[in-house]
Amino acid sequence: MFRVIGQILFIAYNTILSILSKNQIENLKKKYSLSDLNYPCNILHKVENINDNETVDIISSIRPDVIIVCGTRIISEKVLASINSIFLNIHTGITPKYRGVHGGYWALTRKDFKNCGVTVHLVDKGIDTGGILYQDTIEINDNDNFNTYPYHQIKKAIPLMLLALNDVSNNNIKIKKRDDLSSKIWSHPTIIDYLKYRYLRGIK
């Protein structure tokens, strides 16, 4: 109960932090040529829930060879089994050590810089437990914070996803083992977590 309250308080605080981060975010978008201005809205299908029957109907009608996932909730077995397609996920963390959410942030709080990065992996019924295809790390500076880390990660993820798509196209998927890493699921920080790591370790 107390942890949930702490997470809600952090979300409220992060609303302010995200506003203060606006200029840095715009700078990163320009630096990395990231933009959604020309997004093809005419092919967009909005659903209330990724696990709704509507989602199953849409992907069944389109019948894609590959489905790319990024930033959604856990996909149900019903959806995964509804079509013989490969699901690829962009995870903002190095799996299996930083499964769940905000993997880059949690790695920084541990000063685990060699495992602060992004993973492209196959999707299975677990939480970020699918076969690892590609991983890369990010570098940050003093201008970065909780809201800018994902921009560094998505910049690294895009070329990795292109490699994964090429592997799928050539029927050459190779899963990488990370037996050197422990496995843990991470959740949203509380306001106490955030303030502790910000002032004791300088992680914003």
Rosetta constraint file for C-alpha pairs under 8 A:
AtomPair CA 1 CA 5 HARMONIC 6.38 0.50
AtomPair CA 2 CA 6 HARMONIC 6.14 0.50
AtomPair CA 3 CA 7 HARMONIC 6.14 0.50
AtomPair CA 3 CA 190 HARMONIC 6.44 0.50
AtomPair CA 4 CA 8 HARMONIC 6.24 0.50
AtomPair CA 4 CA 190 HARMONIC 7.61 0.50
AtomPair CA 5 CA 9 HARMONIC 6.24 0.50
AtomPair CA 5 CA 190 HARMONIC 7.77 0.50
AtomPair CA 6 CA 10 HARMONIC 6.24 0.50
AtomPair CA 6 CA 189 HARMONIC 7.80 0.50
AtomPair CA 6 CA 190 HARMONIC 4.32 0.50
AtomPair CA 6 CA 191 HARMONIC 5.28 0.50
AtomPair CA 6 CA 192 HARMONIC 6.83 0.50
AtomPair CA 7 CA 11 HARMONIC 6.25 0.50
AtomPair CA 7 CA 188 HARMONIC 6.27 0.50
AtomPair CA 7 CA 189 HARMONIC 5.85 0.50
AtomPair CA 7 CA 190 HARMONIC 4.05 0.50
AtomPair CA 7 CA 191 HARMONIC 6.23 0.50
AtomPair CA 8 CA 12 HARMONIC 6.36 0.50
AtomPair CA 8 CA 190 HARMONIC 7.38 0.50
AtomPair CA 9 CA 13 HARMONIC 6.22 0.50
AtomPair CA 9 CA 190 HARMONIC 7.03 0.50
AtomPair CA 9 CA 191 HARMONIC 5.83 0.50
AtomPair CA 10 CA 14 HARMONIC 5.90 0.50
AtomPair CA 10 CA 189 HARMONIC 7.06 0.50
AtomPair CA 10 CA 190 HARMONIC 5.47 0.50
AtomPair CA 10 CA 191 HARMONIC 4.33 0.50
AtomPair CA 10 CA 194 HARMONIC 7.51 0.50
AtomPair CA 11 CA 15 HARMONIC 6.37 0.50
AtomPair CA 12 CA 16 HARMONIC 7.27 0.50
AtomPair CA 13 CA 17 HARMONIC 6.50 0.50
AtomPair CA 13 CA 191 HARMONIC 7.73 0.50
AtomPair CA 14 CA 18 HARMONIC 5.85 0.50
AtomPair CA 15 CA 19 HARMONIC 6.60 0.50
AtomPair CA 16 CA 20 HARMONIC 6.41 0.50
AtomPair CA 17 CA 21 HARMONIC 6.09 0.50
AtomPair CA 17 CA 147 HARMONIC 7.66 0.50
AtomPair CA 18 CA 22 HARMONIC 6.40 0.50
AtomPair CA 18 CA 147 HARMONIC 6.05 0.50
AtomPair CA 21 CA 25 HARMONIC 6.08 0.50
AtomPair CA 21 CA 145 HARMONIC 7.78 0.50
AtomPair CA 21 CA 147 HARMONIC 6.92 0.50
AtomPair CA 21 CA 148 HARMONIC 7.37 0.50
AtomPair CA 22 CA 26 HARMONIC 6.21 0.50
AtomPair CA 23 CA 27 HARMONIC 6.19 0.50
AtomPair CA 24 CA 28 HARMONIC 6.23 0.50
AtomPair CA 24 CA 143 HARMONIC 7.16 0.50
AtomPair CA 24 CA 144 HARMONIC 7.49 0.50
AtomPair CA 24 CA 148 HARMONIC 7.35 0.50
AtomPair CA 25 CA 29 HARMONIC 6.17 0.50
AtomPair CA 25 CA 147 HARMONIC 7.90 0.50
AtomPair CA 25 CA 148 HARMONIC 6.01 0.50
AtomPair CA 25 CA 151 HARMONIC 7.56 0.50
AtomPair CA 26 CA 30 HARMONIC 6.27 0.50
AtomPair CA 27 CA 31 HARMONIC 6.05 0.50
AtomPair CA 28 CA 32 HARMONIC 5.93 0.50
AtomPair CA 28 CA 34 HARMONIC 7.98 0.50
AtomPair CA 28 CA 148 HARMONIC 7.99 0.50
AtomPair CA 28 CA 151 HARMONIC 6.85 0.50
AtomPair CA 28 CA 152 HARMONIC 7.78 0.50
AtomPair CA 29 CA 33 HARMONIC 5.59 0.50
AtomPair CA 29 CA 34 HARMONIC 4.69 0.50
AtomPair CA 29 CA 35 HARMONIC 6.75 0.50
AtomPair CA 29 CA 151 HARMONIC 7.40 0.50
AtomPair CA 30 CA 34 HARMONIC 6.47 0.50
AtomPair CA 32 CA 155 HARMONIC 6.44 0.50
AtomPair CA 34 CA 155 HARMONIC 7.90 0.50
AtomPair CA 40 CA 44 HARMONIC 7.15 0.50
AtomPair CA 47 CA 52 HARMONIC 7.59 0.50
AtomPair CA 47 CA 54 HARMONIC 6.94 0.50
AtomPair CA 47 CA 55 HARMONIC 6.77 0.50
AtomPair CA 48 CA 52 HARMONIC 7.28 0.50
AtomPair CA 49 CA 55 HARMONIC 7.77 0.50
AtomPair CA 50 CA 55 HARMONIC 6.06 0.50
AtomPair CA 50 CA 72 HARMONIC 7.56 0.50
AtomPair CA 50 CA 73 HARMONIC 7.40 0.50
AtomPair CA 50 CA 75 HARMONIC 6.77 0.50
AtomPair CA 51 CA 55 HARMONIC 6.46 0.50
AtomPair CA 51 CA 56 HARMONIC 7.72 0.50
AtomPair CA 51 CA 75 HARMONIC 6.25 0.50
AtomPair CA 51 CA 76 HARMONIC 6.00 0.50
AtomPair CA 51 CA 78 HARMONIC 7.72 0.50
AtomPair CA 51 CA 79 HARMONIC 6.29 0.50
AtomPair CA 52 CA 56 HARMONIC 7.00 0.50
AtomPair CA 53 CA 57 HARMONIC 6.25 0.50
AtomPair CA 54 CA 58 HARMONIC 6.19 0.50
AtomPair CA 55 CA 59 HARMONIC 6.31 0.50
AtomPair CA 55 CA 79 HARMONIC 7.58 0.50
AtomPair CA 56 CA 60 HARMONIC 5.93 0.50
AtomPair CA 56 CA 79 HARMONIC 5.91 0.50
AtomPair CA 56 CA 82 HARMONIC 6.39 0.50
AtomPair CA 57 CA 61 HARMONIC 6.15 0.50
AtomPair CA 58 CA 62 HARMONIC 6.29 0.50
AtomPair CA 59 CA 63 HARMONIC 5.58 0.50
AtomPair CA 59 CA 64 HARMONIC 6.95 0.50
AtomPair CA 59 CA 83 HARMONIC 7.51 0.50
AtomPair CA 60 CA 82 HARMONIC 7.28 0.50
AtomPair CA 60 CA 83 HARMONIC 6.43 0.50
AtomPair CA 63 CA 83 HARMONIC 7.27 0.50
AtomPair CA 63 CA 85 HARMONIC 7.64 0.50
AtomPair CA 64 CA 85 HARMONIC 6.50 0.50
AtomPair CA 65 CA 84 HARMONIC 7.86 0.50
AtomPair CA 65 CA 85 HARMONIC 5.12 0.50
AtomPair CA 65 CA 86 HARMONIC 6.49 0.50
AtomPair CA 66 CA 85 HARMONIC 5.46 0.50
AtomPair CA 66 CA 86 HARMONIC 4.82 0.50
AtomPair CA 66 CA 87 HARMONIC 5.91 0.50
AtomPair CA 66 CA 88 HARMONIC 7.25 0.50
AtomPair CA 66 CA 165 HARMONIC 7.92 0.50
AtomPair CA 67 CA 85 HARMONIC 6.84 0.50
AtomPair CA 67 CA 86 HARMONIC 6.15 0.50
AtomPair CA 67 CA 87 HARMONIC 4.74 0.50
AtomPair CA 67 CA 88 HARMONIC 6.17 0.50
AtomPair CA 68 CA 87 HARMONIC 5.92 0.50
AtomPair CA 68 CA 88 HARMONIC 4.88 0.50
AtomPair CA 68 CA 89 HARMONIC 5.87 0.50
AtomPair CA 68 CA 90 HARMONIC 7.78 0.50
AtomPair CA 69 CA 87 HARMONIC 6.96 0.50
AtomPair CA 69 CA 88 HARMONIC 5.89 0.50
AtomPair CA 69 CA 89 HARMONIC 4.53 0.50
AtomPair CA 69 CA 90 HARMONIC 6.34 0.50
AtomPair CA 70 CA 89 HARMONIC 5.77 0.50
AtomPair CA 70 CA 90 HARMONIC 5.15 0.50
AtomPair CA 70 CA 91 HARMONIC 6.98 0.50
AtomPair CA 71 CA 90 HARMONIC 7.66 0.50
AtomPair CA 71 CA 91 HARMONIC 7.70 0.50
AtomPair CA 74 CA 125 HARMONIC 7.96 0.50
AtomPair CA 74 CA 127 HARMONIC 6.86 0.50
AtomPair CA 75 CA 79 HARMONIC 6.62 0.50
AtomPair CA 75 CA 80 HARMONIC 6.95 0.50
AtomPair CA 75 CA 125 HARMONIC 7.20 0.50
AtomPair CA 76 CA 80 HARMONIC 6.39 0.50
AtomPair CA 76 CA 125 HARMONIC 6.78 0.50
AtomPair CA 77 CA 81 HARMONIC 5.88 0.50
AtomPair CA 77 CA 125 HARMONIC 5.93 0.50
AtomPair CA 78 CA 82 HARMONIC 6.03 0.50
AtomPair CA 79 CA 83 HARMONIC 7.62 0.50
AtomPair CA 80 CA 87 HARMONIC 7.80 0.50
AtomPair CA 80 CA 124 HARMONIC 7.61 0.50
AtomPair CA 80 CA 125 HARMONIC 7.85 0.50
AtomPair CA 86 CA 122 HARMONIC 7.38 0.50
AtomPair CA 86 CA 123 HARMONIC 7.92 0.50
AtomPair CA 87 CA 122 HARMONIC 5.85 0.50
AtomPair CA 87 CA 123 HARMONIC 5.32 0.50
AtomPair CA 88 CA 120 HARMONIC 6.81 0.50
AtomPair CA 88 CA 121 HARMONIC 5.70 0.50
AtomPair CA 88 CA 122 HARMONIC 4.74 0.50
AtomPair CA 88 CA 123 HARMONIC 5.77 0.50
AtomPair CA 89 CA 119 HARMONIC 7.99 0.50
AtomPair CA 89 CA 120 HARMONIC 5.59 0.50
AtomPair CA 89 CA 121 HARMONIC 5.40 0.50
AtomPair CA 89 CA 122 HARMONIC 6.18 0.50
AtomPair CA 89 CA 123 HARMONIC 6.18 0.50
AtomPair CA 90 CA 118 HARMONIC 7.28 0.50
AtomPair CA 90 CA 119 HARMONIC 6.02 0.50
AtomPair CA 90 CA 120 HARMONIC 4.83 0.50
AtomPair CA 90 CA 121 HARMONIC 6.89 0.50
AtomPair CA 90 CA 157 HARMONIC 6.68 0.50
AtomPair CA 90 CA 161 HARMONIC 7.62 0.50
AtomPair CA 91 CA 118 HARMONIC 5.79 0.50
AtomPair CA 91 CA 119 HARMONIC 5.11 0.50
AtomPair CA 91 CA 120 HARMONIC 6.20 0.50
AtomPair CA 91 CA 121 HARMONIC 7.63 0.50
AtomPair CA 91 CA 128 HARMONIC 7.46 0.50
AtomPair CA 92 CA 101 HARMONIC 7.41 0.50
AtomPair CA 92 CA 102 HARMONIC 6.50 0.50
AtomPair CA 92 CA 103 HARMONIC 5.73 0.50
AtomPair CA 92 CA 104 HARMONIC 6.29 0.50
AtomPair CA 92 CA 117 HARMONIC 6.55 0.50
AtomPair CA 92 CA 118 HARMONIC 4.65 0.50
AtomPair CA 92 CA 119 HARMONIC 6.51 0.50
AtomPair CA 92 CA 150 HARMONIC 6.81 0.50
AtomPair CA 92 CA 153 HARMONIC 6.27 0.50
AtomPair CA 92 CA 154 HARMONIC 7.77 0.50
AtomPair CA 93 CA 98 HARMONIC 5.52 0.50
AtomPair CA 93 CA 99 HARMONIC 6.72 0.50
AtomPair CA 93 CA 101 HARMONIC 7.79 0.50
AtomPair CA 93 CA 102 HARMONIC 6.85 0.50
AtomPair CA 93 CA 103 HARMONIC 3.97 0.50
AtomPair CA 93 CA 104 HARMONIC 5.12 0.50
AtomPair CA 93 CA 115 HARMONIC 7.76 0.50
AtomPair CA 93 CA 116 HARMONIC 6.45 0.50
AtomPair CA 93 CA 117 HARMONIC 5.18 0.50
AtomPair CA 93 CA 118 HARMONIC 4.54 0.50
AtomPair CA 93 CA 119 HARMONIC 6.08 0.50
AtomPair CA 94 CA 98 HARMONIC 5.46 0.50
AtomPair CA 94 CA 99 HARMONIC 7.32 0.50
AtomPair CA 94 CA 103 HARMONIC 6.77 0.50
AtomPair CA 94 CA 104 HARMONIC 7.65 0.50
AtomPair CA 94 CA 115 HARMONIC 5.79 0.50
AtomPair CA 94 CA 116 HARMONIC 6.49 0.50
AtomPair CA 94 CA 117 HARMONIC 5.61 0.50
AtomPair CA 94 CA 118 HARMONIC 5.38 0.50
AtomPair CA 94 CA 119 HARMONIC 5.54 0.50
AtomPair CA 94 CA 135 HARMONIC 6.89 0.50
AtomPair CA 95 CA 99 HARMONIC 5.60 0.50
AtomPair CA 95 CA 119 HARMONIC 6.64 0.50
AtomPair CA 95 CA 128 HARMONIC 7.01 0.50
AtomPair CA 95 CA 129 HARMONIC 7.58 0.50
AtomPair CA 95 CA 132 HARMONIC 7.69 0.50
AtomPair CA 95 CA 183 HARMONIC 7.40 0.50
AtomPair CA 96 CA 128 HARMONIC 7.32 0.50
AtomPair CA 96 CA 129 HARMONIC 6.81 0.50
AtomPair CA 96 CA 178 HARMONIC 7.39 0.50
AtomPair CA 96 CA 181 HARMONIC 6.58 0.50
AtomPair CA 96 CA 182 HARMONIC 6.54 0.50
AtomPair CA 96 CA 183 HARMONIC 4.69 0.50
AtomPair CA 96 CA 184 HARMONIC 6.70 0.50
AtomPair CA 97 CA 181 HARMONIC 5.73 0.50
AtomPair CA 97 CA 182 HARMONIC 5.18 0.50
AtomPair CA 97 CA 183 HARMONIC 4.47 0.50
AtomPair CA 97 CA 184 HARMONIC 5.45 0.50
AtomPair CA 97 CA 185 HARMONIC 7.77 0.50
AtomPair CA 98 CA 103 HARMONIC 4.92 0.50
AtomPair CA 98 CA 104 HARMONIC 7.83 0.50
AtomPair CA 98 CA 106 HARMONIC 7.46 0.50
AtomPair CA 98 CA 107 HARMONIC 7.32 0.50
AtomPair CA 98 CA 183 HARMONIC 7.05 0.50
AtomPair CA 98 CA 184 HARMONIC 5.97 0.50
AtomPair CA 98 CA 185 HARMONIC 6.27 0.50
AtomPair CA 98 CA 186 HARMONIC 6.48 0.50
AtomPair CA 99 CA 103 HARMONIC 6.52 0.50
AtomPair CA 99 CA 127 HARMONIC 6.86 0.50
AtomPair CA 99 CA 128 HARMONIC 5.62 0.50
AtomPair CA 99 CA 129 HARMONIC 7.81 0.50
AtomPair CA 99 CA 183 HARMONIC 7.37 0.50
AtomPair CA 99 CA 184 HARMONIC 5.95 0.50
AtomPair CA 99 CA 185 HARMONIC 4.61 0.50
AtomPair CA 99 CA 186 HARMONIC 6.01 0.50
AtomPair CA 100 CA 127 HARMONIC 6.59 0.50
AtomPair CA 100 CA 128 HARMONIC 6.80 0.50
AtomPair CA 100 CA 185 HARMONIC 4.92 0.50
AtomPair CA 100 CA 186 HARMONIC 4.89 0.50
AtomPair CA 100 CA 187 HARMONIC 6.06 0.50
AtomPair CA 101 CA 185 HARMONIC 7.87 0.50
AtomPair CA 101 CA 186 HARMONIC 5.83 0.50
AtomPair CA 101 CA 187 HARMONIC 5.49 0.50
AtomPair CA 101 CA 188 HARMONIC 6.62 0.50
AtomPair CA 102 CA 106 HARMONIC 6.32 0.50
AtomPair CA 102 CA 186 HARMONIC 7.44 0.50
AtomPair CA 102 CA 187 HARMONIC 7.38 0.50
AtomPair CA 102 CA 188 HARMONIC 7.14 0.50
AtomPair CA 103 CA 107 HARMONIC 6.15 0.50
AtomPair CA 103 CA 116 HARMONIC 7.22 0.50
AtomPair CA 103 CA 117 HARMONIC 7.67 0.50
AtomPair CA 103 CA 186 HARMONIC 7.17 0.50
AtomPair CA 104 CA 108 HARMONIC 6.35 0.50
AtomPair CA 104 CA 115 HARMONIC 7.92 0.50
AtomPair CA 104 CA 116 HARMONIC 4.80 0.50
AtomPair CA 104 CA 117 HARMONIC 5.69 0.50
AtomPair CA 104 CA 118 HARMONIC 7.58 0.50
AtomPair CA 104 CA 149 HARMONIC 6.95 0.50
AtomPair CA 104 CA 150 HARMONIC 7.86 0.50
AtomPair CA 105 CA 109 HARMONIC 6.37 0.50
AtomPair CA 105 CA 116 HARMONIC 7.62 0.50
AtomPair CA 105 CA 146 HARMONIC 6.58 0.50
AtomPair CA 105 CA 149 HARMONIC 7.31 0.50
AtomPair CA 105 CA 203 HARMONIC 7.98 0.50
AtomPair CA 106 CA 110 HARMONIC 6.49 0.50
AtomPair CA 106 CA 186 HARMONIC 7.72 0.50
AtomPair CA 107 CA 111 HARMONIC 6.19 0.50
AtomPair CA 107 CA 112 HARMONIC 5.00 0.50
AtomPair CA 107 CA 113 HARMONIC 6.55 0.50
AtomPair CA 107 CA 115 HARMONIC 6.37 0.50
AtomPair CA 107 CA 116 HARMONIC 5.25 0.50
AtomPair CA 108 CA 112 HARMONIC 5.77 0.50
AtomPair CA 108 CA 113 HARMONIC 6.16 0.50
AtomPair CA 108 CA 116 HARMONIC 6.54 0.50
AtomPair CA 108 CA 203 HARMONIC 6.76 0.50
AtomPair CA 109 CA 197 HARMONIC 6.12 0.50
AtomPair CA 109 CA 201 HARMONIC 7.00 0.50
AtomPair CA 109 CA 203 HARMONIC 6.24 0.50
AtomPair CA 112 CA 116 HARMONIC 6.49 0.50
AtomPair CA 113 CA 137 HARMONIC 7.96 0.50
AtomPair CA 114 CA 137 HARMONIC 6.75 0.50
AtomPair CA 115 CA 137 HARMONIC 6.57 0.50
AtomPair CA 116 CA 137 HARMONIC 5.47 0.50
AtomPair CA 116 CA 138 HARMONIC 6.23 0.50
AtomPair CA 117 CA 135 HARMONIC 7.24 0.50
AtomPair CA 117 CA 136 HARMONIC 5.55 0.50
AtomPair CA 117 CA 137 HARMONIC 3.82 0.50
AtomPair CA 117 CA 138 HARMONIC 5.15 0.50
AtomPair CA 117 CA 153 HARMONIC 6.19 0.50
AtomPair CA 118 CA 135 HARMONIC 5.64 0.50
AtomPair CA 118 CA 136 HARMONIC 5.63 0.50
AtomPair CA 118 CA 137 HARMONIC 6.32 0.50
AtomPair CA 118 CA 138 HARMONIC 7.87 0.50
AtomPair CA 118 CA 153 HARMONIC 5.76 0.50
AtomPair CA 118 CA 154 HARMONIC 7.81 0.50
AtomPair CA 118 CA 156 HARMONIC 7.17 0.50
AtomPair CA 118 CA 157 HARMONIC 6.35 0.50
AtomPair CA 119 CA 132 HARMONIC 7.06 0.50
AtomPair CA 119 CA 133 HARMONIC 7.58 0.50
AtomPair CA 119 CA 134 HARMONIC 5.85 0.50
AtomPair CA 119 CA 135 HARMONIC 4.45 0.50
AtomPair CA 119 CA 136 HARMONIC 6.84 0.50
AtomPair CA 119 CA 157 HARMONIC 7.17 0.50
AtomPair CA 120 CA 132 HARMONIC 6.40 0.50
AtomPair CA 120 CA 133 HARMONIC 5.72 0.50
AtomPair CA 120 CA 134 HARMONIC 5.24 0.50
AtomPair CA 120 CA 135 HARMONIC 6.36 0.50
AtomPair CA 120 CA 157 HARMONIC 7.02 0.50
AtomPair CA 120 CA 160 HARMONIC 6.72 0.50
AtomPair CA 120 CA 161 HARMONIC 6.38 0.50
AtomPair CA 120 CA 164 HARMONIC 7.65 0.50
AtomPair CA 121 CA 128 HARMONIC 7.82 0.50
AtomPair CA 121 CA 130 HARMONIC 5.82 0.50
AtomPair CA 121 CA 131 HARMONIC 5.45 0.50
AtomPair CA 121 CA 132 HARMONIC 4.39 0.50
AtomPair CA 121 CA 133 HARMONIC 5.13 0.50
AtomPair CA 121 CA 134 HARMONIC 6.94 0.50
AtomPair CA 122 CA 130 HARMONIC 4.72 0.50
AtomPair CA 122 CA 131 HARMONIC 5.12 0.50
AtomPair CA 122 CA 132 HARMONIC 6.55 0.50
AtomPair CA 122 CA 133 HARMONIC 7.28 0.50
AtomPair CA 123 CA 128 HARMONIC 7.08 0.50
AtomPair CA 123 CA 129 HARMONIC 7.36 0.50
AtomPair CA 123 CA 130 HARMONIC 4.90 0.50
AtomPair CA 123 CA 131 HARMONIC 7.50 0.50
AtomPair CA 124 CA 128 HARMONIC 7.73 0.50
AtomPair CA 124 CA 129 HARMONIC 6.72 0.50
AtomPair CA 124 CA 130 HARMONIC 5.13 0.50
AtomPair CA 125 CA 129 HARMONIC 7.92 0.50
AtomPair CA 126 CA 130 HARMONIC 7.16 0.50
AtomPair CA 127 CA 185 HARMONIC 7.84 0.50
AtomPair CA 131 CA 175 HARMONIC 5.48 0.50
AtomPair CA 131 CA 176 HARMONIC 7.03 0.50
AtomPair CA 131 CA 177 HARMONIC 7.95 0.50
AtomPair CA 132 CA 175 HARMONIC 5.38 0.50
AtomPair CA 132 CA 176 HARMONIC 5.30 0.50
AtomPair CA 132 CA 177 HARMONIC 7.06 0.50
AtomPair CA 133 CA 164 HARMONIC 6.76 0.50
AtomPair CA 133 CA 173 HARMONIC 7.46 0.50
AtomPair CA 133 CA 174 HARMONIC 6.44 0.50
AtomPair CA 133 CA 175 HARMONIC 5.23 0.50
AtomPair CA 133 CA 176 HARMONIC 5.92 0.50
AtomPair CA 134 CA 160 HARMONIC 6.08 0.50
AtomPair CA 134 CA 164 HARMONIC 7.47 0.50
AtomPair CA 134 CA 176 HARMONIC 7.61 0.50
AtomPair CA 135 CA 160 HARMONIC 7.39 0.50
AtomPair CA 136 CA 156 HARMONIC 6.70 0.50
AtomPair CA 136 CA 157 HARMONIC 7.77 0.50
AtomPair CA 137 CA 153 HARMONIC 7.85 0.50
AtomPair CA 137 CA 156 HARMONIC 7.70 0.50
AtomPair CA 138 CA 152 HARMONIC 6.28 0.50
AtomPair CA 138 CA 153 HARMONIC 6.45 0.50
AtomPair CA 138 CA 156 HARMONIC 7.42 0.50
AtomPair CA 139 CA 152 HARMONIC 7.64 0.50
AtomPair CA 140 CA 144 HARMONIC 6.22 0.50
AtomPair CA 140 CA 149 HARMONIC 7.43 0.50
AtomPair CA 140 CA 152 HARMONIC 7.81 0.50
AtomPair CA 144 CA 148 HARMONIC 5.57 0.50
AtomPair CA 144 CA 149 HARMONIC 6.64 0.50
AtomPair CA 144 CA 204 HARMONIC 7.12 0.50
AtomPair CA 145 CA 149 HARMONIC 6.31 0.50
AtomPair CA 145 CA 203 HARMONIC 7.20 0.50
AtomPair CA 145 CA 204 HARMONIC 4.49 0.50
AtomPair CA 146 CA 204 HARMONIC 5.92 0.50
AtomPair CA 148 CA 152 HARMONIC 7.05 0.50
AtomPair CA 149 CA 153 HARMONIC 6.41 0.50
AtomPair CA 150 CA 154 HARMONIC 6.01 0.50
AtomPair CA 151 CA 155 HARMONIC 6.21 0.50
AtomPair CA 152 CA 156 HARMONIC 6.57 0.50
AtomPair CA 153 CA 157 HARMONIC 6.04 0.50
AtomPair CA 154 CA 158 HARMONIC 6.12 0.50
AtomPair CA 155 CA 159 HARMONIC 7.73 0.50
AtomPair CA 156 CA 160 HARMONIC 6.83 0.50
AtomPair CA 157 CA 161 HARMONIC 6.03 0.50
AtomPair CA 158 CA 162 HARMONIC 6.34 0.50
AtomPair CA 159 CA 163 HARMONIC 6.31 0.50
AtomPair CA 160 CA 164 HARMONIC 6.29 0.50
AtomPair CA 161 CA 165 HARMONIC 6.09 0.50
AtomPair CA 162 CA 166 HARMONIC 6.17 0.50
AtomPair CA 163 CA 167 HARMONIC 6.24 0.50
AtomPair CA 164 CA 168 HARMONIC 6.27 0.50
AtomPair CA 164 CA 173 HARMONIC 7.43 0.50
AtomPair CA 165 CA 169 HARMONIC 6.15 0.50
AtomPair CA 166 CA 170 HARMONIC 6.20 0.50
AtomPair CA 167 CA 171 HARMONIC 5.88 0.50
AtomPair CA 167 CA 172 HARMONIC 4.75 0.50
AtomPair CA 167 CA 173 HARMONIC 5.22 0.50
AtomPair CA 168 CA 172 HARMONIC 6.10 0.50
AtomPair CA 168 CA 173 HARMONIC 5.99 0.50
AtomPair CA 189 CA 193 HARMONIC 5.62 0.50
AtomPair CA 189 CA 194 HARMONIC 6.24 0.50
AtomPair CA 190 CA 194 HARMONIC 6.26 0.50
AtomPair CA 191 CA 195 HARMONIC 6.13 0.50
AtomPair CA 192 CA 196 HARMONIC 5.95 0.50
AtomPair CA 193 CA 197 HARMONIC 6.26 0.50
AtomPair CA 194 CA 198 HARMONIC 5.97 0.50
AtomPair CA 194 CA 204 HARMONIC 7.67 0.50
AtomPair CA 195 CA 199 HARMONIC 6.07 0.50
AtomPair CA 196 CA 200 HARMONIC 5.77 0.50
AtomPair CA 196 CA 201 HARMONIC 7.73 0.50
AtomPair CA 197 CA 201 HARMONIC 5.05 0.50
AtomPair CA 197 CA 202 HARMONIC 6.35 0.50
AtomPair CA 197 CA 203 HARMONIC 5.64 0.50
AtomPair CA 197 CA 204 HARMONIC 7.62 0.50
AtomPair CA 198 CA 202 HARMONIC 4.50 0.50
AtomPair CA 198 CA 203 HARMONIC 4.52 0.50
AtomPair CA 198 CA 204 HARMONIC 5.16 0.50
AtomPair CA 199 CA 203 HARMONIC 7.57 0.50
